[in-house]
Amino acid sequence: MTGAELKSPEDLLKERFGRVEKAIELGEPDRVPLIIFTCGDILRKYAKGYELYFNYDRAREVSVRFATEYPVDVFLAALAAEGFIFALAFSDYPDIAPSVRFWTGPMHDALGDKYTRWPGRELPEDSIFQFIGGQFMEAKEYCKLSDDPITFLNEVILPRSCLNLEKPNSEKANVALIRLGVEVSRYLKFLGDSAADLAKVGVPSLPLTFAYAPLDFIGDFLRYPTGALLDVRRHPDDVKRACEALVEPILKVALSLKPAGAKYAFIPLHLNEYLSPKLYNEFYWPTLKKIIVALYEQGIKSLVFFEGWHDPHLETILELPRGWGIAYFEKTDVRKAKKILGGHTCIMGGVPPSLLLEATPDKIKGYIKDILSEVKPGGGFILSPGVADIPMPVPPENLRALIDAVEEYGRY
């Protein structure tokens, strides 16, 4: 941003991370922070999807190129698919669980999981990965999940959901696990090297750990979302018991990175917009709230991505402790959220993908000026695209207009 080229990377790191922390603490930093997340789509400006997900050196190169051309306060490239089931399956081993929280293309090759599809494998080379989920548990098996979640996942679900683990203790399964271990080591090195690369150009990384909403876990990895939504009506008591049983292992995964300095727990929500307030408050919110509060009491704030329309449930967020973390909204108007949650919760979002895709640079600047005039006062706000990615076709001049507008209109 303006004047950034005159500062050292060390000064930029301190300034940018301090700016984000101030907003999270519900204060007014020098300027509204701008955070960009990507799962790889925007990086396809520089490389094919296959390269991004299977070539770690190439992924590092293009991430730094983007962060250099479009400098923001935090740039997070999560070039991996949703894989919380693997972290939960190993939640009793805190040195391993966070390493398999996200699922990479080579990990997919190692185990042959049925949850994901990848460019150069099931998809064309120049595409992004897909998480498709699956149904690997029958409704009658809820009791097994509730009685012993970790044993059930390892002995029943992983063999059903991974082609190369179908016969536990076989040569094929043992080789697959060894290959997974090798790949995890490579991926951890990639993550460390990527953070160092970004730091060299003055872009900080958020010290993240990871958690999950229990009902989302059931919907994403065990019963498909449609199955979970039917189960809350057909098997309500079974669903509640299972959600409660998942709280402890989810917290184990989240707290496994606390000794390494994790300060924020990323929690993506999926079923929230599909539930009525009654069902949300009965089946979804109680265990999610329990996890967020428990982490807060352990010194970890949550970064919750409220996917879809979260409007009917905004008031429930006020049940959390003041300053509990960040509410990142996809479709909910951040102006409405700020009116309800201002002074209690840090709000994040505000930039619809359609704006970046379709508007002119002048219209983008006008939009940012108007929205910041409403949500900037009082602090506690972070600007970010309303989805965890920016589409590849977004014109470069539109991205620069976004960055320039924040610099011009985001100052306190």
PyMOL commands that set and color helices and strands:
alter all, ss='L'
color gray80, all
select helices_A, chain A and resi 4-6+9-24+42-45+49-54+56-69+84-89+97-100+105-111+139-147+149-161+163-165+171-200+214-222+224-234+236-255+258-260+272-274+277-297+311-319+334-341+353-358+361-375+396-409
alter helices_A, ss='H'
color red, helices_A
select strands_A, chain A and resi 35-38+74-77+81-82+102-103+116-117+130-131+208-210+264-269+301-306+325-329+346-351+381-385
alter strands_A, ss='S'
color yellow, strands_A
deselect
rebuild
show_as cartoon
